[in-house]
C-alpha cells in the first residue's frame, strides 16, 4: 500500500530513541522527510546519522518539550531546515511514577508542562500552516491510561487524559481544513524506557518475558509496531480517521471501546 506521504515533511519530538525514533523511521521509510527532535545533542545526532544511513532525508534539532518556548522554537527551526511541517508527531518522555499524594507541586508542574502543555504548544505552532495549506496530520503519543488508569502513575494518568480531550476537541475544529488529529495509546512497548524501569530486576530478560506473559499475545510490543501505526495515521490513506484514540496494546486493556 502506498501511504502517499513521500516528500511530506514530518517533525517528530522525543525521537532520539524508543517510540518516537521508531515513528521517525517508519515515516522516513515511506519517503517523508523527517526532522527528529529531542533534548540531547548526541541522541539527536545518532538518530539523524542512522536515518540518513538508511537513505532518509533527515535533520535533527534539540528541543525540551517542558520549556514553554521549546515547542514553538522546534517548529520554527524544523520549518527553516526542511520547509512547512505537514506531519507532527507530539511525543516526549513519560512523567515519573508516583501515587497522587506522593507527587509534589513541582512534579505536577513538570508533567503538565512537558506532557500536556508541550503537546498543546507544539500543535499551536504547527497547525496554522497546515490549515492554510489544506493538509496536515497530527499524532499525539500518550498511553492506554487514557482508557484505563494505571495504578501509581498519577501524573501520566492525568496529563494523558488532558491530551486526549484536547485531541478530540481539536479534531472536530480542523477537519474541514484537511487536518486530522489522532492519539496513539501504547501499552507495554519494549523501549529503553521499559528496560530502565525493569533494570532493578536481577535478570532483565526474564523480567521482560514476565511482563510479556501478562499480555494476551504473550509478549511486549516492539517500537516499530507503534511506528507503523503512526505512519499509517499520518498517511493520505487515513484521511477519515480523525479524533481517534487508538490503542496498541496487544489486547491487554479490558475496556470496551
Ligand atoms: P523513551 O524514554 O524510550 O524515549 C523518550 C524520548 O523522548 C527520548 O528520545 C527522549 O530523549 C525524549 N524526551 C524525553 N523528555 C523530553 C523532553 N522534555 N523534550 C524532548 N524530548 C524528550 O520512552 P518511550 O518508551 O519511547 O515512550 C514514549 C512515550 O510513550 C512516553 O511518553 C511514554 O510514557 C509513553 N508510553 C510508553 C510506553 C512503553 O511501554 N514504552 C507505554 C505507554 C506510554
Boltz pocket constraint, residues with backbone or C-beta under 6 A from the ligand:
constraints:
  - pocket:
      binder: B
      contacts: [[A, 13], [A, 14], [A, 15], [A, 16], [A, 17], [A, 18], [A, 19], [A, 20], [A, 37], [A, 38], [A, 39], [A, 40], [A, 43], [A, 63], [A, 64], [A, 65], [A, 66], [A, 91], [A, 92], [A, 93], [A, 94], [A, 95], [A, 114], [A, 141], [A, 142], [A, 143], [A, 144], [A, 185], [A, 186], [A, 187], [A, 188], [A, 189], [A, 190], [A, 191], [A, 192], [A, 193], [A, 194]]
      max_distance: 6.0
